[in-house]
Amino acid sequence: MRNLDITTLRSFVAVADQGGVTRAAGFLHLTQSAVSMQLKRLEELLGLELLDRSGRTIALTASGEQLLAYARRMIALNDEVISKLTDQAYEGEVVLGVPHDIVYPAIPRVLQRFNAEFPRVRVQLISSYSLQLKEMFKRGECDLILTTEASASDGAEIVAELPLRWIGAPGGSAWRKSPIPLAVGRRCAFRPQMISALDAEGISWELSVETENDRTIEATVSADLAVHAMLDGTEPAHLEQIDTGGALPELPAHVINLYGGEAGRGAVVEALAALVRQNFRMLGSAPLKAVVG
């Protein structure tokens, strides 16, 4: 009779999610050697190679991919049993504010992981502009907020710094037009940088769409009627970064700031803040190719 250990499975899943043993060790608060030993014992128990260590980065083998799905289910079931049968389960609601354009891809992962850890706590997600979110946070209407800003801000913690990229329709040609049609939000933090960068290069532009609705912007850009700008790695699947070969000017980097993540806010808020940090710091890094979705 062979039994799988939940702690070992957690280490295996962490290696898959974090893209390597070193990051997984930091996430689990273990030493790298401890995580490596757990993976080795797991492979010996199953008599299978779970990780492909032949390349520069660790990837999952076919057996590893198959185990990953089972491991997630086993861990989730274990955590569900613990949360439902103990009297220490957390309950209530936490309010998280996030700008429209950085909800994907990180926030769905955050919500999924948080729900697994705190199934009785509801996360109310509010999506709005950075300035409005900061005002709501000051009024105590949000427990945590993320903002996109040009630099660090008082009382905030930088969780990511990402370059701003020109975004267009896949294979589109709107960026070749003169003047270049822009689709922007009236209160978009990236709008001034887009316009000043074009003006500095003497490139003519016009506002094709100016709106409060991000869906309107996405639809217009997706139809190849205008271009937009988003932080690297946050563009939706139906849009793509424009490779102009230098025809359009480079745009500055922006930071993603976290407000409310300091210690002393309570275990639930601190756990949610930790997941936000983890997932936004992963933006721009190359995850394991076997762990998409």
C-alpha positions as CSV (number, residue, x, y, z in Angstrom):
1,M,0.0,0.0,0.0
2,R,1.5,3.3,-1.1
3,N,0.1,6.6,0.3
4,L,0.6,10.1,-1.1
5,D,1.5,12.8,1.3
6,I,-0.5,16.1,1.1
7,T,2.6,18.1,2.2
8,T,4.7,16.6,-0.6
9,L,1.9,17.2,-3.1
10,R,1.8,20.9,-2.0
11,S,5.5,21.1,-2.8
12,F,5.0,19.5,-6.2
13,V,2.1,21.9,-7.1
14,A,4.1,24.9,-5.8
15,V,7.1,24.0,-8.1
16,A,4.6,23.8,-11.1
17,D,2.9,27.1,-10.2
18,Q,6.1,29.0,-9.3
19,G,8.1,27.8,-12.3
20,G,10.9,26.1,-10.3
21,V,12.2,24.8,-7.0
22,T,13.8,28.0,-5.8
23,R,10.6,30.1,-6.1
24,A,8.5,27.2,-4.7
25,A,10.8,27.0,-1.6
26,G,10.4,30.7,-1.0
27,F,6.6,30.5,-1.4
28,L,6.4,27.5,1.0
29,H,8.9,29.0,3.5
30,L,11.1,25.9,3.1
31,T,14.7,25.4,2.0
32,Q,15.4,24.5,-1.6
33,S,16.9,21.2,-0.5
34,A,13.8,20.3,1.5
35,V,11.6,20.9,-1.5
36,S,14.0,18.9,-3.8
37,M,14.0,16.0,-1.3
38,Q,10.2,16.0,-1.2
39,L,10.0,15.8,-5.0
40,K,12.6,13.0,-5.1
41,R,10.6,11.0,-2.6
42,L,7.4,11.6,-4.6
43,E,9.1,10.3,-7.8
44,E,10.5,7.3,-5.9
45,L,7.1,6.5,-4.4
46,L,5.5,6.5,-7.9
47,G,8.4,5.1,-9.8
48,L,8.0,7.9,-12.3
49,E,9.9,11.0,-13.4
50,L,7.6,14.0,-12.8
51,L,10.0,16.8,-13.8
52,D,12.0,17.3,-17.0
53,R,15.3,18.7,-15.8
54,S,17.1,18.4,-19.1
55,G,16.6,22.1,-20.1
56,R,17.5,25.4,-18.6
57,T,14.2,25.5,-16.9
58,I,12.2,22.8,-15.2
59,A,9.2,21.5,-17.0
60,L,6.6,18.8,-16.2
61,T,6.9,15.4,-17.9
62,A,3.7,13.8,-19.3
63,S,3.4,11.9,-16.0
64,G,3.9,15.2,-14.1
65,E,1.1,16.9,-16.0
66,Q,-1.2,14.0,-15.2
67,L,-0.3,14.1,-11.5
68,L,-0.8,17.8,-11.3
69,A,-4.5,17.7,-11.9
70,Y,-4.9,14.9,-9.3
71,A,-2.7,16.8,-6.8
72,R,-4.8,20.0,-7.0
73,R,-8.0,18.0,-6.4
74,M,-6.5,16.1,-3.4
75,I,-5.2,19.3,-1.8
76,A,-8.5,21.1,-2.4
77,L,-10.4,18.2,-0.8
78,N,-8.0,18.1,2.1
79,D,-8.4,21.8,2.7
80,E,-12.2,21.6,2.4
81,V,-12.4,18.9,5.0
82,I,-10.2,20.9,7.4
83,S,-12.1,24.1,6.9
84,K,-15.6,22.5,7.3
85,L,-14.7,20.3,10.3
86,T,-12.9,22.8,12.5
87,D,-14.3,25.7,14.4
88,Q,-11.5,28.1,13.4
89,A,-12.7,28.7,9.8
90,Y,-12.8,32.3,8.8
91,E,-16.0,33.9,7.7
92,G,-17.0,37.3,6.3
93,E,-16.1,39.5,3.4
94,V,-13.1,41.3,2.1
95,V,-13.2,44.1,-0.5
96,L,-10.6,44.2,-3.2
97,G,-10.3,47.1,-5.7
98,V,-8.5,46.6,-9.0
99,P,-8.2,48.8,-12.1
100,H,-10.0,47.4,-15.1
101,D,-7.0,46.8,-17.3
102,I,-5.0,44.7,-14.8
103,V,-7.7,42.3,-13.7
104,Y,-6.3,39.7,-16.1
105,P,-4.5,37.4,-15.9
106,A,-3.5,37.6,-12.2
107,I,-6.7,38.4,-10.4
108,P,-8.6,35.2,-11.4
109,R,-5.7,33.1,-10.0
110,V,-5.8,35.2,-6.8
111,L,-9.5,34.6,-6.3
112,Q,-9.2,30.9,-7.0
113,R,-6.4,30.3,-4.6
114,F,-8.0,32.5,-1.9
115,N,-11.3,30.7,-2.2
116,A,-9.5,27.4,-1.7
117,E,-7.8,28.7,1.5
118,F,-10.7,30.6,2.9
119,P,-13.9,29.1,1.4
120,R,-16.2,30.9,3.9
121,V,-14.8,34.4,3.1
122,R,-16.4,36.2,0.2
123,V,-14.2,38.5,-1.9
124,Q,-16.1,41.5,-3.3
125,L,-14.1,42.6,-6.4
126,I,-14.5,46.2,-7.4
127,S,-13.1,47.3,-10.8
128,S,-12.6,51.0,-11.4
129,Y,-9.9,53.6,-12.1
130,S,-6.9,54.1,-9.9
131,L,-7.9,57.5,-8.7
132,Q,-11.4,56.4,-7.7
133,L,-10.0,53.3,-6.0
134,K,-7.6,55.4,-3.9
135,E,-10.5,57.6,-2.8
136,M,-12.6,54.6,-1.8
137,F,-9.6,53.2,0.1
138,K,-9.2,56.5,2.0
139,R,-12.9,56.3,2.9
140,G,-12.5,52.8,4.2
141,E,-14.7,51.2,1.5
142,C,-12.0,48.8,0.3
143,D,-9.7,46.5,2.4
144,L,-7.1,46.3,-0.4
145,I,-6.6,48.1,-3.7
146,L,-4.2,47.9,-6.6
147,T,-3.4,51.0,-8.7
148,T,-1.4,51.6,-11.8
149,E,0.8,54.7,-11.3
150,A,3.9,56.3,-12.8
151,S,5.9,55.8,-9.6
152,A,5.8,54.7,-6.0
153,S,3.3,56.4,-3.8
154,D,3.1,57.2,-0.1
155,G,1.6,54.3,1.9
156,A,1.8,51.9,-1.0
157,E,3.9,48.9,-1.8
158,I,5.2,48.3,-5.3
159,V,4.2,44.7,-6.4
160,A,5.3,45.0,-10.0
161,E,7.0,47.3,-12.5
162,L,6.0,46.7,-16.1
163,P,6.7,48.5,-19.4
164,L,3.8,50.1,-21.2
165,R,3.2,48.5,-24.6
166,W,1.2,49.6,-27.7
167,I,-1.7,47.2,-28.2
168,G,-3.7,46.5,-31.4
169,A,-5.7,43.9,-33.2
170,P,-3.9,40.6,-34.1
171,G,-2.3,41.3,-37.4
172,G,-3.8,44.7,-37.5
173,S,-2.7,47.8,-39.4
174,A,-4.4,50.7,-37.5
175,W,-1.0,51.8,-36.2
176,R,0.2,52.4,-39.8
177,K,-2.5,55.1,-40.3
178,S,-1.8,58.8,-40.2
179,P,-2.9,60.3,-38.0
180,I,-2.8,57.3,-35.7
181,P,-6.3,56.6,-34.2
182,L,-6.2,56.2,-30.4
183,A,-8.7,54.5,-28.2
184,V,-8.4,55.8,-24.6
185,G,-10.3,56.2,-21.4
186,R,-11.1,59.7,-20.2
187,R,-9.4,59.0,-16.9
188,C,-6.8,56.5,-18.1
189,A,-3.5,56.9,-16.3
190,F,-1.6,55.9,-19.5
191,R,-3.3,58.5,-21.7
192,P,-0.8,61.4,-21.0
193,Q,2.2,59.1,-21.7
194,M,0.8,57.9,-25.0
195,I,0.1,61.4,-26.3
196,S,3.4,62.9,-25.0
197,A,5.4,60.1,-26.6
198,L,3.7,60.6,-30.0
199,D,4.1,64.4,-29.8
200,A,7.8,64.1,-28.9
201,E,8.4,62.0,-32.1
202,G,6.2,64.4,-34.2
203,I,3.7,61.6,-34.9
204,S,0.2,62.9,-35.7
205,W,-2.7,61.3,-33.8
206,E,-6.4,61.6,-33.3
207,L,-8.9,60.3,-30.7
208,S,-10.9,57.7,-32.3
209,V,-12.6,56.7,-29.1
210,E,-12.7,58.5,-25.8
211,T,-14.9,56.7,-23.3
212,E,-15.4,55.6,-19.7
213,N,-16.0,52.0,-20.8
214,D,-13.0,49.7,-21.2
215,R,-15.2,47.2,-23.2
216,T,-15.7,49.9,-25.8
217,I,-12.0,50.4,-26.1
218,E,-11.3,46.7,-26.4
219,A,-14.0,46.3,-29.1
220,T,-12.7,49.2,-31.1
221,V,-9.1,48.0,-30.9
222,S,-10.1,44.5,-31.7
223,A,-11.8,45.7,-34.8
224,D,-8.5,47.3,-35.9
225,L,-10.0,50.8,-35.8
226,A,-7.6,52.2,-33.2
227,V,-4.6,51.4,-31.0
228,H,-4.3,51.5,-27.2
229,A,-1.6,50.9,-24.6
230,M,-1.5,48.4,-21.7
231,L,1.0,47.1,-19.3
232,D,3.2,44.3,-20.6
233,G,1.5,40.9,-20.1
234,T,-2.0,42.3,-19.1
235,E,-3.4,42.4,-22.6
236,P,-6.4,40.1,-23.3
237,A,-6.1,37.1,-25.6
238,H,-8.0,38.9,-28.4
239,L,-5.5,41.7,-28.6
240,E,-1.7,41.7,-29.1
241,Q,1.3,43.9,-28.6
242,I,2.2,45.8,-31.7
243,D,5.7,45.1,-33.2
244,T,6.2,48.3,-35.1
245,G,9.9,47.9,-35.7
246,G,10.5,51.3,-34.0
247,A,7.8,53.1,-36.0
248,L,6.0,54.0,-32.7
249,P,7.9,55.5,-29.7
250,E,8.7,53.4,-26.7
251,L,6.5,54.0,-23.7
252,P,7.6,54.4,-20.1
253,A,7.2,51.7,-17.4
254,H,4.6,52.0,-14.7
255,V,4.3,50.4,-11.3
256,I,1.4,48.5,-9.8
257,N,1.0,49.7,-6.2
258,L,-0.7,47.7,-3.4
259,Y,-2.5,49.7,-0.7
260,G,-3.6,48.0,2.6
261,G,-1.1,45.1,2.5
262,E,0.8,46.0,5.6
263,A,1.0,43.7,8.6
264,G,-1.7,44.0,11.3
265,R,-4.7,44.1,9.0
266,G,-5.9,40.6,10.0
267,A,-5.1,37.1,8.8
268,V,-7.7,37.2,5.9
269,V,-6.5,40.5,4.5
270,E,-2.9,39.6,4.9
271,A,-3.4,36.3,3.1
272,L,-5.2,38.0,0.2
273,A,-2.4,40.6,0.0
274,A,0.2,37.8,-0.1
275,L,-1.6,36.1,-3.0
276,V,-1.8,39.5,-4.8
277,R,2.0,40.0,-4.4
278,Q,2.8,36.5,-5.5
279,N,0.8,36.6,-8.7
280,F,1.7,40.2,-9.8
281,R,5.3,39.6,-9.3
282,M,5.0,36.6,-11.6
283,L,3.9,38.8,-14.5
284,G,6.5,38.8,-17.2
285,S,8.2,35.7,-15.9
286,A,8.0,32.4,-17.9
287,P,5.8,29.8,-16.2
288,L,6.2,26.1,-16.7
289,K,4.8,25.3,-20.2
290,A,2.8,22.4,-18.7
291,V,0.9,24.6,-16.3
292,V,-1.2,26.8,-18.6
293,G,-4.7,27.2,-17.3
